[in-house]
Amino acid sequence: MEALKAAAASGANLQGLGLPDHIVNPNQPMQLPPGVRIDGLSLVPTPDLCFTGMVTADRLSNDSEYKDMLDDLRDQCNEFVADSVMDIKAPRPYDPMLSDQYIGIGNYGKIFVKYRDAAAAQVCKDKIHGRLYGGQQVQVYYISEEAFAKA
């Protein structure tokens, strides 16, 4: 990873290799989609990830869909690196039936996953970022340990 960053910093053309934007263009800040705010965003790999684009108000308000969504993500991530997921959470309002009023505010609408280490998180991020889930594109971001704890 450090060698790629050094190559990009020296002007090597890394376009088209499927690398993250912050590696290809190290002098440009990471761009978030319009309207997305992620506290504790990290530009370097960490064991903690934030997923956007998977959670809808319906998934938060329906206990069965909520559980299925978390189980699906846990299974997918553990499939890439066996037994790598240490914790997973998707904040819900105190009354899940009010989810349509809270989705997109603060951490509502995001999933947070803690991995055993940054290498496992990186494998999962690389495999899931940009995929479709329920017709929505999933975005995955590294976050700090503090941001995960507050989620």
Contacts in CASP RR format, 6 or more apart in sequence:
PFRMAT RR
TARGET T0000
AUTHOR 0000-0000-0000
METHOD contacts of the structure
MODEL  1
MEALKAAAASGANLQGLGLPDHIVNPNQPMQLPPGVRIDGLSLVPTPDLC
FTGMVTADRLSNDSEYKDMLDDLRDQCNEFVADSVMDIKAPRPYDPMLSD
QYIGIGNYGKIFVKYRDAAAAQVCKDKIHGRLYGGQQVQVYYISEEAFAK
A
1 23 0 8 1.000
1 45 0 8 1.000
4 14 0 8 1.000
4 19 0 8 1.000
4 23 0 8 1.000
5 23 0 8 1.000
5 26 0 8 1.000
7 14 0 8 1.000
8 14 0 8 1.000
8 23 0 8 1.000
8 24 0 8 1.000
8 25 0 8 1.000
8 26 0 8 1.000
9 26 0 8 1.000
9 27 0 8 1.000
14 23 0 8 1.000
14 24 0 8 1.000
15 24 0 8 1.000
16 24 0 8 1.000
17 24 0 8 1.000
21 28 0 8 1.000
21 30 0 8 1.000
21 31 0 8 1.000
22 28 0 8 1.000
22 30 0 8 1.000
22 43 0 8 1.000
30 41 0 8 1.000
30 43 0 8 1.000
30 141 0 8 1.000
32 38 0 8 1.000
32 41 0 8 1.000
32 141 0 8 1.000
33 52 0 8 1.000
33 139 0 8 1.000
36 52 0 8 1.000
36 139 0 8 1.000
37 106 0 8 1.000
38 50 0 8 1.000
38 52 0 8 1.000
38 110 0 8 1.000
38 141 0 8 1.000
38 143 0 8 1.000
38 147 0 8 1.000
39 107 0 8 1.000
39 143 0 8 1.000
39 147 0 8 1.000
39 150 0 8 1.000
40 143 0 8 1.000
40 144 0 8 1.000
40 146 0 8 1.000
40 147 0 8 1.000
41 141 0 8 1.000
41 142 0 8 1.000
41 143 0 8 1.000
41 144 0 8 1.000
41 147 0 8 1.000
42 141 0 8 1.000
42 142 0 8 1.000
42 143 0 8 1.000
42 144 0 8 1.000
43 142 0 8 1.000
44 142 0 8 1.000
45 118 0 8 1.000
45 119 0 8 1.000
45 121 0 8 1.000
45 122 0 8 1.000
45 125 0 8 1.000
45 142 0 8 1.000
46 118 0 8 1.000
46 121 0 8 1.000
46 142 0 8 1.000
46 143 0 8 1.000
46 144 0 8 1.000
46 145 0 8 1.000
47 86 0 8 1.000
47 114 0 8 1.000
47 115 0 8 1.000
47 116 0 8 1.000
47 117 0 8 1.000
47 118 0 8 1.000
47 120 0 8 1.000
47 121 0 8 1.000
47 145 0 8 1.000
48 112 0 8 1.000
48 113 0 8 1.000
48 114 0 8 1.000
48 115 0 8 1.000
48 121 0 8 1.000
48 142 0 8 1.000
48 143 0 8 1.000
48 144 0 8 1.000
48 145 0 8 1.000
48 147 0 8 1.000
48 148 0 8 1.000
49 112 0 8 1.000
49 113 0 8 1.000
49 115 0 8 1.000
49 121 0 8 1.000
49 124 0 8 1.000
49 125 0 8 1.000
49 140 0 8 1.000
49 141 0 8 1.000
49 142 0 8 1.000
49 143 0 8 1.000
50 110 0 8 1.000
50 111 0 8 1.000
50 112 0 8 1.000
50 140 0 8 1.000
50 141 0 8 1.000
50 142 0 8 1.000
50 143 0 8 1.000
50 147 0 8 1.000
50 151 0 8 1.000
51 73 0 8 1.000
51 110 0 8 1.000
51 111 0 8 1.000
51 112 0 8 1.000
51 113 0 8 1.000
51 128 0 8 1.000
51 138 0 8 1.000
51 139 0 8 1.000
51 140 0 8 1.000
52 109 0 8 1.000
52 110 0 8 1.000
52 138 0 8 1.000
52 139 0 8 1.000
52 140 0 8 1.000
52 141 0 8 1.000
53 109 0 8 1.000
53 133 0 8 1.000
53 136 0 8 1.000
53 137 0 8 1.000
53 138 0 8 1.000
53 139 0 8 1.000
54 69 0 8 1.000
54 73 0 8 1.000
54 109 0 8 1.000
54 111 0 8 1.000
54 133 0 8 1.000
54 136 0 8 1.000
54 138 0 8 1.000
55 69 0 8 1.000
55 90 0 8 1.000
55 103 0 8 1.000
55 108 0 8 1.000
55 109 0 8 1.000
55 110 0 8 1.000
55 111 0 8 1.000
56 103 0 8 1.000
56 109 0 8 1.000
56 136 0 8 1.000
57 99 0 8 1.000
57 100 0 8 1.000
57 102 0 8 1.000
57 103 0 8 1.000
58 65 0 8 1.000
58 99 0 8 1.000
59 65 0 8 1.000
59 66 0 8 1.000
59 69 0 8 1.000
60 66 0 8 1.000
60 90 0 8 1.000
60 92 0 8 1.000
60 93 0 8 1.000
60 96 0 8 1.000
60 99 0 8 1.000
60 102 0 8 1.000
60 103 0 8 1.000
60 108 0 8 1.000
60 109 0 8 1.000
61 96 0 8 1.000
61 97 0 8 1.000
61 98 0 8 1.000
61 99 0 8 1.000
61 100 0 8 1.000
62 96 0 8 1.000
63 96 0 8 1.000
66 90 0 8 1.000
66 92 0 8 1.000
66 96 0 8 1.000
69 90 0 8 1.000
69 111 0 8 1.000
70 88 0 8 1.000
70 90 0 8 1.000
70 111 0 8 1.000
72 133 0 8 1.000
73 88 0 8 1.000
73 111 0 8 1.000
73 113 0 8 1.000
74 85 0 8 1.000
74 88 0 8 1.000
76 124 0 8 1.000
76 127 0 8 1.000
76 128 0 8 1.000
77 84 0 8 1.000
77 85 0 8 1.000
77 113 0 8 1.000
77 115 0 8 1.000
77 124 0 8 1.000
77 128 0 8 1.000
78 84 0 8 1.000
78 85 0 8 1.000
80 120 0 8 1.000
80 123 0 8 1.000
80 124 0 8 1.000
80 127 0 8 1.000
81 115 0 8 1.000
81 116 0 8 1.000
81 119 0 8 1.000
81 120 0 8 1.000
81 123 0 8 1.000
81 124 0 8 1.000
83 116 0 8 1.000
84 115 0 8 1.000
84 116 0 8 1.000
84 117 0 8 1.000
84 120 0 8 1.000
84 121 0 8 1.000
84 123 0 8 1.000
84 124 0 8 1.000
85 113 0 8 1.000
85 114 0 8 1.000
85 115 0 8 1.000
85 116 0 8 1.000
86 114 0 8 1.000
86 115 0 8 1.000
86 116 0 8 1.000
87 113 0 8 1.000
87 114 0 8 1.000
87 148 0 8 1.000
88 111 0 8 1.000
88 112 0 8 1.000
88 113 0 8 1.000
88 114 0 8 1.000
89 111 0 8 1.000
89 112 0 8 1.000
89 151 0 8 1.000
90 109 0 8 1.000
90 110 0 8 1.000
90 111 0 8 1.000
90 112 0 8 1.000
91 107 0 8 1.000
91 108 0 8 1.000
91 109 0 8 1.000
91 110 0 8 1.000
91 151 0 8 1.000
92 99 0 8 1.000
92 108 0 8 1.000
93 99 0 8 1.000
93 101 0 8 1.000
93 102 0 8 1.000
93 108 0 8 1.000
99 108 0 8 1.000
102 108 0 8 1.000
103 109 0 8 1.000
107 151 0 8 1.000
110 151 0 8 1.000
112 143 0 8 1.000
112 147 0 8 1.000
112 148 0 8 1.000
112 151 0 8 1.000
113 121 0 8 1.000
113 124 0 8 1.000
114 148 0 8 1.000
115 121 0 8 1.000
115 124 0 8 1.000
121 142 0 8 1.000
124 140 0 8 1.000
125 140 0 8 1.000
125 142 0 8 1.000
128 138 0 8 1.000
128 140 0 8 1.000
129 138 0 8 1.000
129 139 0 8 1.000
129 140 0 8 1.000
130 137 0 8 1.000
130 138 0 8 1.000
130 139 0 8 1.000
130 140 0 8 1.000
131 137 0 8 1.000
131 138 0 8 1.000
132 138 0 8 1.000
END
